[in-house]
Amino acid sequence: MTSYGITGHINISAETVPLIDKALRGLLADIAPHELTGYSCLAAGADAIFARAVLDLGGRLVVLLPSADYGVAKVGPEYRESFDHLIAHAAEVRVMPFRVASEDAYAAANDALIAAADVVFAVWDGIATPSRGGTAQVVAKARAVGTPVRVIWPQGAERG
């Protein structure tokens, strides 16, 4: 069994969502449901699209929340219903040992994701940002430890 992790942009345009969804489902489609385990920190955007795809395909979703307050402090009203649905249907929810969301908490969740995943999917436009828990840093760290990374940025995709 191969496990898959997701990292990616939160701020993707509405028109990009179906492009990312199609690309991710295409990569996961040939995996038998009992062989599919997906790890997600469940941020809005790429993480949520991946988590929904894993569940829709009958796979096992493992959520890695950065902090105890993440759901309250970081999930806005526009994402609340989806977030709650994904949490409710996850096979497992792990909370990193941080009371409050922070760059350290995001980095710890990303480290746990890299450690658990055999392959990391990165929904990424290739532009690095300085944030410690950002997509570029996850990609670099996964590659540094030898975890294969599959960058996904379909033609026509754009940030929101």
N, C-alpha and C positions, 0 to 999 in steps of 0.2 A: 504494500500500500504506500502511496506517495501522498504526502501532505503539502498543502499549498497555503501560502500566506499572501496577504495583500497590503500594499502600501500605495498611496496615491493622493492626488489632489482632492481637496474638499470642494474647492471653488471651480467647478466645471459648468459650462453653459448648459441650459436645458436641452439644446439641440445635440449636445455631446453625450448626454446620458444614454440614449439608445445605441449610439455607436460603441460606447464602452461596454454596455450590457451585451451586445451582440458579439463583440470580440472576446469577452470573458467566457460567455457561454460556449462559444466555438472552441475555446481551449479546453473546457471542462466536459464537453458533450460526450466524448468517447470513454469517459471514466465511469466504471460501474458505480452505482450509488453507494454500495457497501465499501467501496475502495476510496471514496472521496471524503477527505477531511479538509476543511478550510478554516484558517485562523484569521481573525479580523479584530482590529481595535475598535471597530464600529463607529468611526467618525463618519460624518455625512459625506456624500460624494462617492469616491471610488470604493471605500471600505464597505459602504452600505450596498452598493450595486453588486459587489462580489458576494457579500453575505446572502443577499436575496437569491442570487444565482445558485449558490451552493445548496440552499434550502429547497429551491424549486426543482433542482436536479436530484433531490433525495439524499444529498450528502449530509455529513455531520459538521455542524458549525460550532467552533470553539471561539468564544469572545474573550479578548484580553483587554479589560478596561484599565486605563492608566491610573485611575484613582477612585477612592470611595465616593467622592462627590461628582464624578464625571457626568453621570446622567442628569443631575440637577444643575450643575454649574455650566456645562458646555453644550447641552442639547437644547437647541432652540425650539420654539413652538412649531415651526414649519417641518421639523424632522422628528418631533416627539412621537407621533403615532407609529412611524416606521421603526424608530429606535426601540420602542416598547415591544413591537411585534417581533423584531429580530431577537431581542433578549429573551422573550417568552418562548421562542422556538429553538433557541440554541441548545445544543446537547450539554454544553458546559460554559459557565461564565467564571473567569478568573479575574480577580481584582489585584492590581499591583499594590504593594505595601505603602501607598501614599494616601494620605487623607485628602489632600487638595491637588487638583490638576496643576501641573507645572511642566516645564521643559524636562526636568529630571524624570517626572512620571511618564511622560510620552516616550522618552528615551528608554526607560525600563520596559515599557510595554512593547516597543519595537524590538528590543533585545530579546524578549521572550518570544516574539513572533519569529524572529530569525532563527532562534535556537530550535523552535518547534517545526518549522517548515523545511521541507526538502527542496522546494522551489518557491521563490518569491515573485509574484506578479507585481509590476510597478506601473501604475497608470500615471505616466509622467511625460511631460513635454520636453524633458531634457534640460530644463533651466534650473540651475542650482540656486537655492536661497540659503541664507545664513541660519535659519532656525534649526536648533539641535534635534528636534523631533521630526524634521521635514523629510519629504520623499527622497531628496538627493542624498541625505545622510544615511537613510535606511538602505538605499541602493549601494552606496559606497561600503557600508559596513557589511552587508550581506556578501558582496563580492570579495571583500577582504578576508572573510572567514571561509570562503569557498562555496557559499550557497548560490546555486544558479539563480539568475535574475532574468525574467522575461519582461522587457519594457513594452507597454501597450499604449500607443497613442495613434489611433486611427486617423487616416486622412480626413481632414475637415474638423477634427476635434479642436476645441479651444476652451480656455479657462473662462469662467463666468465673471 
